[in-house]
Amino acid sequence: MSVAFTKEESAETASETLLPDRPISPHPNLVTQSGLQALELQLRQAREAYDAAQQVEDVNEKRRQSAGPLRDVRYFVERLRTAQLVPDSSSTDTVAFGSTVTFSRADGRVQTYRIVGEDEADPKAGSISFVSPVAKSLIGKAVGDVAGSGNQEIEILSIA
């Protein structure tokens, strides 16, 4: 049978259904307990969205609606597979993964962030990734220590 007589999906539909995988960080996948729970929830939600998309009757629309959730399922499965749960630190002597740190900047701003895994980092909500430049400069430091250099200096005020 000639290709001219078969129903082919449009190039637009094909490109919408072949989404590239979400990039996976090369860093260790350290997570807090709440970060692990968030990954599990996001995987459940992606699977539910995929299952809902599978109920669509039109094959092209089904593929289009399934593409994003399917990509997310692959991502969250991999992130859960590689997750390394880091227990909360029992010490507040030095900054560590999971610590909540309050520091002052050279310009007078005082900020508080919890150092967490990459997937749960949300600076607007008060958490930063352990691989961020600020977190890297803080880890291992104690209250009163100054991290950074020049106009980027920050002084640790408290660790919780």
Contacts in CASP RR format, 6 or more apart in sequence:
PFRMAT RR
TARGET T0000
AUTHOR 0000-0000-0000
METHOD contacts of the structure
MODEL  1
MSVAFTKEESAETASETLLPDRPISPHPNLVTQSGLQALELQLRQAREAY
DAAQQVEDVNEKRRQSAGPLRDVRYFVERLRTAQLVPDSSSTDTVAFGST
VTFSRADGRVQTYRIVGEDEADPKAGSISFVSPVAKSLIGKAVGDVAGSG
NQEIEILSIA
9 17 0 8 1.000
9 59 0 8 1.000
9 60 0 8 1.000
9 63 0 8 1.000
10 60 0 8 1.000
13 60 0 8 1.000
13 63 0 8 1.000
13 64 0 8 1.000
16 63 0 8 1.000
16 64 0 8 1.000
16 67 0 8 1.000
17 63 0 8 1.000
17 64 0 8 1.000
17 66 0 8 1.000
17 67 0 8 1.000
18 67 0 8 1.000
19 67 0 8 1.000
19 68 0 8 1.000
19 70 0 8 1.000
19 71 0 8 1.000
20 71 0 8 1.000
21 71 0 8 1.000
21 74 0 8 1.000
21 75 0 8 1.000
22 71 0 8 1.000
22 72 0 8 1.000
22 74 0 8 1.000
22 75 0 8 1.000
24 75 0 8 1.000
24 78 0 8 1.000
24 79 0 8 1.000
25 118 0 8 1.000
25 131 0 8 1.000
27 118 0 8 1.000
27 131 0 8 1.000
28 84 0 8 1.000
29 79 0 8 1.000
29 82 0 8 1.000
29 83 0 8 1.000
29 84 0 8 1.000
29 117 0 8 1.000
29 118 0 8 1.000
29 119 0 8 1.000
30 84 0 8 1.000
30 86 0 8 1.000
30 97 0 8 1.000
30 117 0 8 1.000
30 130 0 8 1.000
31 39 0 8 1.000
31 83 0 8 1.000
31 84 0 8 1.000
31 85 0 8 1.000
31 86 0 8 1.000
31 116 0 8 1.000
31 117 0 8 1.000
31 119 0 8 1.000
31 120 0 8 1.000
32 85 0 8 1.000
32 86 0 8 1.000
32 88 0 8 1.000
32 97 0 8 1.000
32 98 0 8 1.000
32 116 0 8 1.000
32 117 0 8 1.000
32 120 0 8 1.000
33 85 0 8 1.000
33 87 0 8 1.000
33 88 0 8 1.000
34 120 0 8 1.000
35 116 0 8 1.000
35 117 0 8 1.000
35 119 0 8 1.000
35 120 0 8 1.000
36 80 0 8 1.000
36 83 0 8 1.000
36 85 0 8 1.000
38 119 0 8 1.000
38 120 0 8 1.000
39 76 0 8 1.000
39 79 0 8 1.000
39 80 0 8 1.000
39 83 0 8 1.000
39 119 0 8 1.000
40 80 0 8 1.000
42 72 0 8 1.000
42 76 0 8 1.000
43 73 0 8 1.000
43 76 0 8 1.000
43 77 0 8 1.000
43 80 0 8 1.000
46 69 0 8 1.000
46 72 0 8 1.000
46 73 0 8 1.000
46 76 0 8 1.000
47 69 0 8 1.000
47 73 0 8 1.000
49 68 0 8 1.000
49 69 0 8 1.000
49 72 0 8 1.000
50 66 0 8 1.000
50 69 0 8 1.000
50 70 0 8 1.000
50 73 0 8 1.000
52 65 0 8 1.000
53 62 0 8 1.000
53 65 0 8 1.000
53 66 0 8 1.000
53 69 0 8 1.000
54 62 0 8 1.000
54 66 0 8 1.000
56 62 0 8 1.000
56 65 0 8 1.000
79 119 0 8 1.000
86 97 0 8 1.000
86 98 0 8 1.000
88 98 0 8 1.000
89 96 0 8 1.000
89 97 0 8 1.000
89 98 0 8 1.000
89 99 0 8 1.000
92 99 0 8 1.000
92 159 0 8 1.000
92 160 0 8 1.000
93 142 0 8 1.000
93 159 0 8 1.000
94 139 0 8 1.000
94 140 0 8 1.000
94 141 0 8 1.000
94 142 0 8 1.000
94 159 0 8 1.000
95 101 0 8 1.000
95 115 0 8 1.000
95 138 0 8 1.000
95 139 0 8 1.000
95 140 0 8 1.000
95 141 0 8 1.000
95 142 0 8 1.000
95 156 0 8 1.000
95 159 0 8 1.000
96 115 0 8 1.000
96 139 0 8 1.000
96 140 0 8 1.000
97 115 0 8 1.000
97 116 0 8 1.000
97 117 0 8 1.000
97 130 0 8 1.000
97 139 0 8 1.000
98 114 0 8 1.000
98 115 0 8 1.000
98 116 0 8 1.000
99 114 0 8 1.000
99 115 0 8 1.000
99 159 0 8 1.000
99 160 0 8 1.000
100 112 0 8 1.000
100 113 0 8 1.000
100 114 0 8 1.000
100 115 0 8 1.000
100 159 0 8 1.000
100 160 0 8 1.000
101 112 0 8 1.000
101 113 0 8 1.000
101 114 0 8 1.000
101 115 0 8 1.000
101 138 0 8 1.000
101 156 0 8 1.000
101 158 0 8 1.000
101 159 0 8 1.000
101 160 0 8 1.000
102 110 0 8 1.000
102 111 0 8 1.000
102 112 0 8 1.000
102 156 0 8 1.000
102 157 0 8 1.000
102 158 0 8 1.000
102 159 0 8 1.000
102 160 0 8 1.000
103 110 0 8 1.000
103 111 0 8 1.000
103 112 0 8 1.000
103 138 0 8 1.000
103 147 0 8 1.000
103 154 0 8 1.000
103 155 0 8 1.000
103 156 0 8 1.000
103 157 0 8 1.000
104 110 0 8 1.000
104 111 0 8 1.000
104 154 0 8 1.000
104 155 0 8 1.000
104 157 0 8 1.000
105 111 0 8 1.000
105 153 0 8 1.000
105 154 0 8 1.000
106 150 0 8 1.000
106 151 0 8 1.000
106 152 0 8 1.000
106 153 0 8 1.000
106 154 0 8 1.000
107 151 0 8 1.000
110 157 0 8 1.000
112 126 0 8 1.000
113 123 0 8 1.000
113 126 0 8 1.000
113 127 0 8 1.000
113 128 0 8 1.000
113 134 0 8 1.000
113 135 0 8 1.000
114 126 0 8 1.000
114 127 0 8 1.000
114 128 0 8 1.000
115 127 0 8 1.000
115 128 0 8 1.000
115 129 0 8 1.000
115 130 0 8 1.000
115 135 0 8 1.000
115 138 0 8 1.000
115 139 0 8 1.000
116 127 0 8 1.000
116 128 0 8 1.000
116 129 0 8 1.000
116 130 0 8 1.000
117 129 0 8 1.000
117 130 0 8 1.000
118 129 0 8 1.000
118 130 0 8 1.000
118 131 0 8 1.000
120 127 0 8 1.000
121 127 0 8 1.000
121 128 0 8 1.000
121 129 0 8 1.000
121 132 0 8 1.000
128 134 0 8 1.000
128 135 0 8 1.000
129 135 0 8 1.000
130 136 0 8 1.000
130 139 0 8 1.000
134 154 0 8 1.000
137 147 0 8 1.000
137 148 0 8 1.000
137 154 0 8 1.000
138 147 0 8 1.000
138 154 0 8 1.000
138 156 0 8 1.000
141 147 0 8 1.000
141 156 0 8 1.000
142 156 0 8 1.000
142 159 0 8 1.000
143 156 0 8 1.000
143 157 0 8 1.000
143 158 0 8 1.000
143 159 0 8 1.000
144 155 0 8 1.000
144 156 0 8 1.000
144 157 0 8 1.000
145 155 0 8 1.000
145 156 0 8 1.000
146 153 0 8 1.000
146 154 0 8 1.000
146 155 0 8 1.000
146 156 0 8 1.000
147 153 0 8 1.000
147 154 0 8 1.000
147 155 0 8 1.000
147 156 0 8 1.000
148 154 0 8 1.000
END
